[in-house]
Amino acid sequence: MIRSKEDLKHYMNRDALADGHDGGKPAFVGGWPNTIWKYKVYLRKAEYNRNCSGGLFGRIIGKWYMLRYTQLGIKLGYTIPLNVCEEGLSLPHYGTIIINGNSHIGKNCRIMADVCVGSTSGVNIAATIGDNVYLGAGAKIMGQVKIGDDVMVGANAVITKDVESGVTVAGVPAKVISLKNSRSNLSKKLFQ
């Protein structure tokens, strides 16, 4: 969770590395990768202002970041609540991504399009996802499950039970199909 300006800079640098950028600011105009990068910048600045803002000016700036974060989220199809994702978040494509506000996603997570991390049966308790996890396109993670570190979730997998660390899961319902971990699908820059 972002608690200071140093944390904000660290999170933004790690998010840039996760998508292959070397840092810096997004260009004023550009294609969808630039728009996704802008979304992540607004997400992190909105988190910073929610967690650390003080005074009238801080609240005004915080409202502006929330507005831009919400607008870009609608444009890209993202529903990612504040303070859910740790540093190193990678969103390589636009498309529907829905994350429950009660879930927690660890460091260096790569989330592909059409992923849903939700709750079940009217209970608003959602997943805890570890560090260095790859969530393939169309993956669904439902209920109060725990996913360990270094897990690769295959495309269209449906997870309803806990997943141990360092494995690949796929299918409906998801089962371990390999002992290969997720690191080959994450940016190498995150581990240098």
N, C-alpha and C positions, 0 to 999 in steps of 0.2 A: 504494500500500500504506500502511496506517495505521501510523505509527511514533511518534505522540505523542497526547496528549489534544487538542491543537489540530487535528491531522489528523482525529481522531475527530469532533469538533464540525463540522469543515468537511464531511466525508463525509456526516454525518447531515443537515446543512442542505441540501446539494446533492441528496441523495436525496429529502428532503421537497419541494423545489422541483420535482424531476422529475415528481412525481405531483400537483402543484398545491397542496401544503400550504405554509403560510408558516412552518413550523418549529414549535417547541414539542414537547410530548410527546403520544403517542397517548392517547386516552381509555381509561379502565379497561375500559369496555364499549363495544360498538359493532358495526356490521356488518362485512362482509368487507373494505372499504377500510381500516378501522382495524386489522383483523387483519394485513393485508399490511404496513401501516406498522409494526406491532409486530414482525413478522418481520424487516423490514429493520433495525430498531433492534437486535434481538438478533444479527443477522448482523454488523453493524458492531462491536458491543461484544464479540462472540466473536473477531472479527479483532483488535481492539485487545488483548484479553487474551492471545491466542495470540502476538502480535508483541511485546508490551511488558510483560507481567505479571511481577511480581517478588514473591518472598516467599510464604509460606503462604496469607495472606489473598487475594492476587491469584489464586493458583491455584484456590482454593475458589470465588471469584466467577466466574472463567473457566469452571469446570465447570458452574456454574448457568446462565450465558449459553449455553453449548453445549447444555445440556439443553433450554432453552426454544427456542433456534433450531432444534434437531432436531425437537422436538415440533410446532412451528408449520409447519415444512417438510413434515412428514408430513401434517398437516391440510390444507395448501394444495396439496400435490402438487409441491413444489419440491425439486429436488436441485441446490443451488447451493453448491459448495465454498467454503471460506474463501479469501480473497485472490485471487479470480479476477476479480471485477468492480470497476472503478474507480468513482469518485464519480459521482453523478447517475443511479444505477440506478432505472429505472422498471418496476414490475411491476403493471400496471393491473388484472389479473384473476387469480383463482386458477385452477388447472388445471396439468396436467403440464408442468413445465419441467425439463429434464435438461441439465446442463452438465458436461463433462469437467473434472476437476481440473487437467489440463495445458493447458487453454485460457486465453486472456487476453482480457478484454472491456474496451474503452476507456471513456472518460468519456461520460456522457449517453446511455447505451444504453437503449432501450425494448424490453422483451421481452414479447410477447403469449403467450397460452396455447398449450400443446402444441408448444413449441419444443424442439429437441434439438441440442446442440452436442457432437458425439462424435468418436470415432476410428474407424478402419477397419482391417480385415485383421489384427487382433490387435496392431497397433502402437499404443502408448499415447501418440500425439502428436496434438494437436488444434489447432483453429483459433486464429488471432490476429485479433481483431475490433477495428477502429479506433474513433475517437471519433464521437459523434453518429449512431449506427446504429440503425435501426428494424428489428426482426425480427418480421415478420408472423406471425399465428396459423398454427401447423402447420409453420413453416419448419424445415428440416433442414440442418445444416451439418456435413458429414462429412469427416474427415481433416485433414491439415496444410495448410489453406488460409489465405490472407490476405485479409481484407475491409478495404478502405480506409475512410477517413473519409467521413461524410455519405452513407452508402449506405442505401437503403431496400430491404429484402428482402420480396417479396410473400408473401401467404398461400400455404402449402403448397409453397413453392419448395424445391428440393433443390440445395444448392450443393456441388460437388465440385471446383471450380477457383477460382483467385484471382479477386477482383472488384476492379476499379479504383475510385477514389474518386469520389463525387458522382453516382452513377447509381442507377437503380431496376432491380432484377433480379426475374424471376419465371419460373415454369415448372419442368418436370422434363425434363432438367437445366436449371438456372437460366441465363437469358440476359439480356443488357441489353435492356430494353424501353423505357427512357426516360432522358433526361438530367436528369430531376428528382431533386433530392437529398431527404434525409430530414427536413429541418428543419421542414417544415409538420406533421409528425406527432409532434414533440417539444414539450415544454412551453416556451412563449415565455419564461417566467421564467428559464430556464437561460441565455439569451443576452442578458439585460439588464445 
